[in-house]
C-alpha cells in the first residue's frame, strides 16, 4: 500500500507537469507565432492568459461534478482536452483558432489540476499529506522549466507546429499512465458514501485558504516576471538578469519538496507559513531597495518553497472525503481569480508610480497578507477540527 500511493503520486506529478509543459508551448515560440500568424504582443499575452482564465469559470462546477463522478474521470477528460488543444494549435492558422485551442487546453488543465489535488489528498490522508502536496505542487514549474529547452529545440529544428504537437503527445502519455490509477483511494473507498455538504463552517475557511494560496502564487509570478526588468533598469546585463531569476526559480523548485518534508516532520504548516512568508517578503523588499540583489533572489527562492505544501494542506484538515472535490473547486476558483486580476493590477501600479519595482512591492504585500489569512483559517477551522477529532475518538472507542 505504501509503495502504491507513491507510484500514484508519481503519475499525478506527471499529469500536472504536462499542464505546465503545455502552458509554456506558446511562450517558447512567441516570436515564430508573431511572424507566421501576424500576432502582436497583446495577442501573445491573450494566448498565455487563455490557458489560466477558464479556471475562474470551470473550477467550481468541475468540483461539484467531482462529487458525482470519479475524479479519475475528470482527470482523463482533462488530459484528452489538453491533447486536442495541442493538436489543434499545430493546425491553427489565425489568432481566433489559436485562442480557441488554448482555451480548450486551459479547461483541460483546470480539470487535471483539480483531480490531481483531490486524489493526492485522498491517498495521503492522515499520512505524509504536506510532503505529498509539496511534491505535487513542484510538478507545474518542473514541467514549464523542462519545456523551455525541449520546445525551443523542436521549434527550431522542425517548426512551431511540431512543438505544439509535442505538447499534445505529452498529455497523451500522461493519460496512458493516468488510466492505470484506481478510481478511489483505499482508505476513502472503505468509508460509507455520503452527500457533499459545503456549509458556511467549511466554505468560509476554504475561501480564506484559497485566497492565501492565490496571493502566494501571485507573488511568485510577479517576481519571476518583473525581477529581470528591474535588474536591467539598474544596469544588469539582460542575460545576467535572466540567469539570476532562473536560478531563483530552480531554488524554489528544490525548496518545495525539501520544505514540505520539514513541515511534515514538524506537523505545523501554519507556523511554517508564519515564518517563511515574512522572510520571502523581506527578500523582495531588500531586492526593491537594491540591497544585494543576488542574495535577495536566492533568499526568496529558498523561503517561498515550504509555503506550497503548507498552504495546499490547509483545506485537507477540514474537508471530508466527500467534500474535497467541491471544496478544492472553491479553493482553486479563488486561485484563478487572483491569478487573472493580480498581474493586471500590478501593472497599473507600475504605471501609476512609474516604477518597475512597484509590482515587487505588491508581491511582498501579498506574501505578508498570507500570514494573517492562515491564522484566520485556523480560528475559523477550530470548531470543525474539534468535531472531526471527537468523531475519530468515537470511532476508535467503538473499535
N, C-alpha and C positions, 0 to 999 in steps of 0.2 A: 504493500500500500504506500509506504514512504517513497520508494523509488518511482512508483506510478505517478504520484502527484507532481514530482519534479519533472518527469518526462512531459506531462501535460502542460506544465508551466513553460517548458521549452517550446512547445508547439504554439502556445498562446503568445509567447515572446516573438516567434517568427511571424505570426499573423499580424500582430500590431506593428512589428518592424516593417512589414510590407506597406502599411499605410504611410509611414514616414518615407519609405523609398519612393512610393508613387507621388507623394506630395512634392518631392524635390524634382520630379521629372520636368516640370515647367521651368523652374529656376536654373536647372543645369543647361538648358538650351534656349534661354531667353533671347539671346542675340540672333540665333537662327530662326526662331519663330517670328521675331520682328522683321527679319529680312524676307522670309518666304511668304508670310501671311499679311505683311504690311501692317503690323501692330505697333502701337506706341507703348510707352512705359505704363501709362494708366491702364491699358488693356492687359498688359502682363500682370500688373497688380491685381486686376479683377480676376484673372485666371488663378492666381495664387489664393486669393480670398475665397473663391468659389469652392475650394476644397474644404474650408472650415465653416463657412456660413450656413450650410444645410443643417449643421448640428443644432442650431438655435431652434429650428422647427421640428427636426426629426428625433432628437434625443429623448424627450419625454414621451411622445407617442410610442417610440420603439421600446422604451422601458415598460410602458403599460402593456404593450403587445407581448413582452417577455414574461409577463405573469400568466399568459395563456398558452404560449408555445415555448418549446425548449430553447434556451439561449443558444444552444448549438445551431439551431435552425437560423437564428438571427445572424450568427457569425458566418455561416455558409452563404447565406443570401448576400451579406455584405461583401464577401470575397468575390462572389460572382459579379456583383455590380462593379467592383474595382477592376476586375479583368475586362469587363465590357468597356469600361471607361478608357483603359489603356489602349485597347484595340481601336476604339472609336477616335481617340485622339490622333492615332497614327494616320487615320484617313481624313482628318479634319482639313478642310480647305478654306475655312473662314473663321473669323473670331466667334461668330454665333455658334458654329458647330463645335469649336473647341470649348466654349463656355458651357455648352450643354453637356459635353462629355465629362468635363471636370466636375460639374455639379452632381452628375450621376456617381462619379467616383467618391465625392465628398459624402454623399448619402451612405454609400457602402462603407466608407471608413468609419463613419459615426456608429454604424451597426457593429462593426468589428471591435471598436474600442469599448463600446458598452458591454458587449457579450464577453470579451476577454476579461474585463474588470470584474464583472459579476461572477464568472466562472472561477477566477482566481480566489475571490472571497469565499466561494463555496468549498473549494478544495483545500484551502488553508485555514478554514475557520478553527479558532482555538489553537492554532499551531504557529508557524512562522509567518503570520499574516503581514507584518510590516516589511520583513525581508522580501517576501514574495511580491508585494506591491511595489517595492523599490526596483526589483529586477524587471517587473513588467513595465514600469514607467521608463526604464532605461531603453526599452526597445524602440520607441519612436525616434529619439535623436540618433540612436545607433543606425537605424535604417536610413535616415536622412544623410548622415555623415558617410555611410557606406556607398550611398548613391552618387555622391559627388565625383569620385574618381571613375567609377564604373560607367555611369551615364555619360560623362564627358568623353571618355574613350570611345564608347559605342557611337555617340552622336557624330564625332569627328571621323570615325572610321567608316560608318555605314549610313549616316544621316539621322536627323532627329526623329523621323517616323519609326525607325527601328528601335530607338531609345524608348519611345512610348510603348512599343510592343513588349520591350523588356520588362517594363513596369507591370503590364498586364500578365505576363507569364510568371512574374514573381508572385502575384496574387493567386494565380492558379496553383503554383507549387505549394503555397501556404494552405490553399483549400484542400489539396490532397492529404496533407498532414492533419488538418483540422477535422476532416471527416472521420478520422480514427478515434477522436476523443469520445468517451462515453457521454450519454445525454445528461447525466447528473452526477454530482459528487456523491460518493458512497454515504457520507455522513448526512447529506441532505435527503437522499432517497429513502433513508430509514425513518424519516420523520413523517408524520401524517400530513396529508395535504391540507392547506389552509388558505383562506382567501387573503389576498394582499390588502393591507389597510395602512394608508399613509395619513394618519390623523395629524392634528396640529403638533402633538408632542413629538412626532418623528419628523414631520415635514420641515418645521422651522429649523431645528438643528442641522438637518441635511442641507438646507439652503445656506446656512451660515458657513458650513464646511465647504460647500461648493464655491461660495464667494472667495473664501480664503485660498482655495486651490486655484481659482482663476487668477487672483491677484499675484500669487507666486509665479505662475506660468507667464503672466503678462510682464512681470519684472524681468524674467529671463529673456523673453522675446525683445523687449525694449533694449536691454543691454547688448545682446548679440547683434541687434540691428543698427544701433546708433553709436556704440563704442568706437568702431573703426573710424567713423566720420569725425568724432570728437578728437581722436588721436591725430588724424591727418590735419585737422584745423590747427593743432598745436605743433605741427612740424614733423610728425612721424611720416616715414615713407609709407605709401599705401600697402606695400607688401608686408612691411613690419607690423602695421596696424592690424591687418587681416590675420597674420600669423599669431599674434598675441591673443586676439579674440578666439581664434580656433583652438589654441592651447587651453584657454579657459573653458571652452566647450568640452574638450576631452577630459579635463579635470572634473568637470561636472558629471560626465558620463561615468567616470571611475568612482566618484564620490557617492553616487546614488546607491549602488549595492553595498558599498562599504559602510556608508552611513545607515542604510537600512538594517544591516547586521547589528551595528552597535545599538541602534534604537530598539531592535528586537530583544537584544540581551538586557537592556536596561528596563524595558517594558514601560517606558514613559514617553510616548510620542509627543504629548503636549509640551513637556519640558524641553524636548529637542527642538520643537518649533520656537519656543520662547527664547532659546539660546541662539539657534542658528539664523533665524530670520533677522534679528538685530545686527548680528555680525555681518551678514551679507549686505544689509542696508548700509552699515558703516563702511564696508568696502566700496560700495557705489559712491558714497559721499566723499570718501578720500580720493576716488577717481575723478569726481567732478571738481574737487579742489586742487587737482593736479599734484597730489601727494604720492609720488612713486607709482605711476600707472601700472607698471609691471606687477608689483606686489599686490596692488588693488585688484587687478584682474585675476590673479592666482587665488587670492583670498576669497573672492566672490565665487569662483568655480568650486572651491572646496566647501565653503559654507552652505551653498544652496543645495548641494547634493542630498544631505539627510532629510531635507524637507519633503521630498517627494513621497517616500514610503510612509512617513509620519502622517502627512495630510490625507493620503489616499486611504489610510487605515481608519480614519475617524468615523466615516459612515458605517463601517462594518461593526462598530461597537454597539450600535442601536438598531440596525436593520436586521429583522428576522430573515431567514432564507427566502420566504415567500414575498418579502418586501423589497428584496435587494434590486431586482430588475427595475421596478418603478422608481425606487429610491435613487439608484445611480443614474436613471434618466433625468431626474430633477437635478442631481449633483452636476452632471455634465452639461445640462442646459445653462446653468449659471456660468460654467467654464466657457462655453462657446459664446455667450453674450458678452462677457468681458473681453474675450479674445477678438471679438468683432469690433467693439466700440473703443477699446483701450488704445490701440495704436493710433487711431484717428484723433482721439482726444490728446494724446501725447504730441502728435504733430501740430495741433492747434496751439498747444503750449509753446512749442518751439517757434511758431510764427509770431505769437503774441509777445514773447520775451526776446525774440531774435537771438536765441542762444541754442547751439546744437546740443548742449548738455541738459536742456530742460526736460527732455524725455527721461534722462537718467535720474533726475531728481524725482520725477513721477514714479519711476521704478523703485527707488528707495522708499518712498512713502507707501507704496503698495506692500512692500515687504513688512514694514513696521505695522501696518494695519492688520496684517495677517495674525499678529500675536494676540491682540485683544479679541479678534474673532474666534480664535481657537479657545480662548478662555471662556468666551460666551457659549461656545459649543459645549464645553464641559458643564457649565452651570445649567444649561437647558437640558442636558442629557442625564443629569444625576437621577431624576425620578425614574426615567426609563431604564437606566442601568441597574438601579436598585430593584426594580420589578423583575428584570431578567435574572439577576443574581438570586432573588428569592425563588423564582421558578426553577432554576438549576438546583438549588438546595432541596426543593421539594421533590424533584425527580430523583436526586441522589438518595433521599431518605426512603422513598418507595422501593428503590432498587436494593 
